[in-house]
Amino acid sequence: MLEGKHAIVTGGGTGIGLAIARSLADQGAEVTITGRRREVLEEAAGDTLHPLVMDVTDEASVCDGIAQAVEARGPIQICVPNAGVAEGRALHKTDTEFWRWVMATNLDGAFWTIRESLSSMRNADWGRVIAVSSIAGIRGLKGASAYTASKHGLIGLIRSLSEDYLGKPITFNALCPGYTDTDIISRNVSSISDRAGISQEDALNMMVHVNRHRRLIEPEEVSAAVTWLCGPGSQSINGQTIEIMGGQC
């Protein structure tokens, strides 16, 4: 279905990003996977998964990296800004350094990735921009004001771009998964357990119970949505937030 198309997935070496990259590759796309850790990317790489060391918090790194990817594999037609950090902190404990780190990763990085990808995508006859936001992009997440603000901002960016390119063969959508079974969950379990003084089992249950069907989302459930948005008949799905959390948000 996607043979001959070039996709880029930031944070593509692990978790949701890797599941998305593999799904796109299974459909025939050449996929550039980016991240900061070369060894992780090289472990994930394959015949159609191409590693690229790139730091989304650094504008020059994003510009140079995407230029290299375009030179190697042609115009980007599928852009998946997925790289992000998910860490909560009470507002009175949120200093400017923490706030900027979250915004630089979750929002600035997505902005630069989309902007640079569109430079080549605009000259193609088909394109998809699919940002990985979060349920926190739709509703406030307790104890995570910086994270919530960054994910709301990402959805705003996607909605605005969908209006800018209305009627053109490029669509912009955001995926909003609930708590997903990745390494981030493992790290957050320990963090919540330490901060709240509860067991790791109770910390995990706090996250699981946010998802309406009371289980963690599998990364492949998110990647399936990406495949759908890149498939035939998806051209009228534009400017949407697609909730993946087992029920209404």
N, C-alpha and C positions, 0 to 999 in steps of 0.2 A: 504493500500500500504506500509506503514512503520511500521506495527505492529511488536513489538519485537526489534525495533531499538531505540537507545538512542541518543538524540540530546542535544546539549548545545547551548544556545543563550545568548550572553552577552548583557547587556542593554535590557534584555527581559521583563522588567516590564512595559514599556510604548512604545508608538509610533510604529515605524517600527518593533522594536524587539518583541513587544508583538503580533503584527499582524503575524509575522513569526512564533512565538512560537505556537500560536493558530492554524495556518494553518498546522503545522507539527503534532500537537496533534490530529487535525481532521483526519489526515491520519493514526493515530494509534501509533505514536511515543510517547515514554516517554521523556519529555522535561525538562531539567534543565534550569531555567531562572535565570540569575545572575544580580546583581546590588549592589549599595552601601546602598540603603535605604530599610531596612527590611519591613517596613510598606507598601511600594509600591509593593514589590514582593509578600507579603502575600495577598494583595488585588487582585492581578492578578492570584494567584495560583488556581489550580483546581485539579481534580483527576489525571490528567496526566501532569500538569504543576507544577514543583517542585522548590520552591524558594531556592536560595543559595546566601547568602551575600558574595560578592567578589568585590574587588577593582582592576580593570585591570591595574592601574598605579603602583601596588605593586606586584613585582614578586613573593614574598612568598605567598601573598594572592591568586594569580592565581594558583600556584603550589598546595597549600593545598586545595583550593576549588575544583579544577578538580579532584584531588585524592579522595576527599570525594564523588564527584558525581559518579566516576567510581566504587568506593566501593559499593555505594548504588544501582546503576542501570546498572552496567556493562560497557563494553567498549563503548566509544563515537564513533558513526559512522557518525553523522552529526554535523559538527562544524560551527557555524555561528558567527564569530567575528563582532558584530554589534555596541558595545558600542563606543561612540565617542562624541566629542564636536565640535560644529560648531560656531565659533566666528571669525569675521574678525577684522583685525587691520592693519593700514598702517605700512609699514616696519620701518619708522623712529620712530614709537611708539611701536615697538615690542622689548621688552627687553628679556633677556635670560630666565627669569622666565616664561614669557608667552609662548615663543617658546618651552621650555621643557615641559610645561604642555600640550600643544597641541600634541607634539610628543609622550609623555608618554601615553596619552589616546588613540590616534588614530592609532599609529604605534607600539609602544612598547607593548601595551596591546594586540593588535592583534597577534603580534609575539609570546608572551608568551602563549596566548590562543591556538594558532594553534600548537605550539611545544608540549605543554603538552597533548593536545587532540590526537596528532599523536602517542604518546607513547602507547596508547591502540588501536587506529584505525589501526595501522600497522599490528596488529595480527588478525584483522577481514578480512572477505572476500569481503567487500564492504565499501566504505566510500565517503563522500562528505564534502569538505571544501568550504563554500560560504561566502566570505567576503563582507560586506556592505561598499563600497567605496562611490563615489560621482561623479557627472559630473566634479567636481574639480580634480578628479584623471586623467582626460583625457585632460582637457584644463585649462589654468590659470584662476582663479577667481579673479576679480578685488578687491583689498583691503583685500585680505585674503591669503597672501603669506605662512604663517605658515600652515594654513589649507590645502591649495593646495599642498604644499610639502608633508604633511603627507599622503594625499590620493594618490598622485603619488607613494609614497613609498610603500603603501599597495598593489597597483596593481603590482609593481615590485616584491614584495615578492610572491604574488600569481602566477605570471608568472614563476618565478624561480622554485617554488615548483612543478608546473605542469610539468616542464622538469625533475626534480629530480625523480618524481614518474611515468614517462611516461611508459605506458604499464601495470601498476599495476591497481588494481580495485578501486583506489581512484582518484577523480578528484578535481581540484582546479579552482574556478571561482570567479569573482568579479562582484557585481551588482553596477551600477552607476546611482542612481536615481537623478533626478533634485529636485527642491524644493518640499518638501512633507508636507502634511497637518498634522503637529504634533505640540507639545508644543514648539519645537525649533523655529518654524516659528513665533509663538506669541512673544517669547523672542527677536528674531532678528528684528521683526517689531519695537518694542520699542527702541531697540538699534540703528537701522539705523535712525529712526525718530529723536532721540536725537542728534546723531552725525552729521547728515546732515541738521538738522533744517527744516525738511519737515513733512507733516502730516503722521499719521500712515497709512492712505489709500494709499498715494503715496509710502510709504515705502513698503507696501505689493505688490503694483503693480510692483515695481522694481523687486521683486523676481518672481512674477507670469510671467512676460514677459521674463524671462530667459528660462522658459519652452516653447518649440516650439509650443505647442498647446494652450498656454496662459491660463493655469489653473494649480492649485496645483495637484501634484500626490497624490493619495489615498494610505495609507499604505498597503492596501490589494492588490494593483497592484504590489508592491514589493514582498509581501509574495507569490503571485501567481508564480512569477519567481523562488522562492526557491522551491516551490512544483514541478514545472516543472523539475528543475535540479536534484531533488531527484527521479523523476519518471522513468518509463521504457523508454528506448530509449535515455537516456541522457548520456550514457557512453562515447560518442565521443565528448561531449561538454566539453572542457578542456583548461584551460589557457586563457579563454575569458573574455572580459569586456562587460557586457550587459547593454546598455544604456536604461534607463527608463525615458524619458523626453518629449515624444510626438512628436519626430522627430529627425533628425540628430543633433548630438552634435555640 
